[in-house]
Amino acid sequence: MGVRRVLESNYDFEIVDEFLDHYAMMVDILEPLIVDLEKSELYARSVDELFRIFHNIKSAAGFLKMEPMIRLSTLVESALETMRTQPGPANKETVNWMLLISDTFVQWQEDLKLDNELSKIEFSLLKLPDLETA
């Protein structure tokens, strides 16, 4: 049984459907926001928006008991909290790490659509990059 079927058997269909709709919208805007981290004038806004997105994903995933999504969102949220204290722009290592994180969330979106198990988190993503600004 895939993750979507598990969710639909444990929660009201409307809750699952609303989660899937909001998740899709959030995942769709991750990459442009991450790319904007390299631009001094867009850095602070992008960090704040990315923090909001990952916080929302973490909260919704927490309600739905989706552990891999909770764990990765928490890690990213912590990194973004550190980045909030820096003037920016983000360095290339951080941007590349965030793009790989985004790819994971895109893969999970596909897993949800196809009713697969959530793909495993790549071990390399669990190592934070050097978050110092460029």
N, C-alpha and C positions, 0 to 999 in steps of 0.2 A: 504494500500500500504506500503510495506516494505522499509527500508532505501536504499537498492540497486536500487530498481525500481525508487525511488525518484531521486537518483543520476543520473541514466541513462536517466531520463526524463529532467533533468536540465543541464546536461553536455554531452559533446561528449563521446561516448562509449569508445574510446581509452584512454581518460583521466581517466575515472573511472577504466578501466581495468588495466592501469598502476599503479594507486593508490592501487588497490587491490593486485597486485603482490608485490609492494614494501612494503606495509603494512604487508603482510604475511611474507616476509623475515625479517622484523624488529621484529615482534612479536616472530618469531621462535628463535631469539638469545637473547631475554630479560632474560629468566631464567638463563642460564649459566653465563651471565654477572652479574646478581644480586647475585648469589651464590659466585662469585669471589670477591665480595665486602668484604667478610670475610677474605680474604687472603691479608696480608700486601703488598706483592710484586705485586699483581694485582689490588689493590684498585684504584690507580690514573688512570690507563688505563681504568678500568671498569667504573668509574664515568664519565670520559670524553666520552666514547663510549655511555653510557646510556644517557648522556646529549644530544649528537648528535642525537640519535634515537628519543628521546621525542621532541626535537626541530623540527626535520623533520616531525614527526607525527602532531605536532601542526600546522606547516606551511601548510601541505597538507590538514588537516582537516579545517583549516581556509579558504583556497581557496574553499573547498567544503561545507562550512557552517555547519559543523558537531559539534554543540555546546558542547555536553557532552565530546567528544574527545578533543576539544580545552581546555575546563576547566580543565580536569584531567591532560592533558599533561602540561599545564601551572603550575599547582600545583607541579607536579613531577619535572619539570624543575627548579623551584624555590628551592626545597629541594636539588636537585643535585648541584645547584650553591653554596649552603651553604656547602655541603659535599666537594666540590672542595677545600675549604679553610682548610680542616682538613687532617691530615696525614693518617688516617685510621688505622686499618680496621674498617668497619662499625660494629655497635653493632647488636645483635640479633633482637631487636625490629625494627630497620630500615630495616634489610634484610627481616624480615617477612612482614612488611608493603609493601615493594617493590614487594615481591612475590604476595601479594594480588592485587596490582596494575596490575602486569603482567597478573594475572588471569582475570581481567576485560578486558584488551585489547584482550586477547585470546577469551573471550566470545563475544566481539564485532566483532571479525573476524568471528566467527560462525554465529552471527546475520547477518552479511553482506552476507555470503554464502547462508544462508537460506532465505534471503530477509525478515527478521523480523525487528521490530523496535529495535534501540539500547537499550540494557538492561540498567536499571537504575544504577547509581553509588551508591554503598553502602555508607551510611552516615558515617560509621566508617572510611572510607578511607580518608575523608576530614580532619581528625585530624592528623596533622603531628606527627610522632614519635619523641622521643628524638634523635636528629641527632648527638649527641656527639659520638666520636669514642670509640671503645671498650677499 
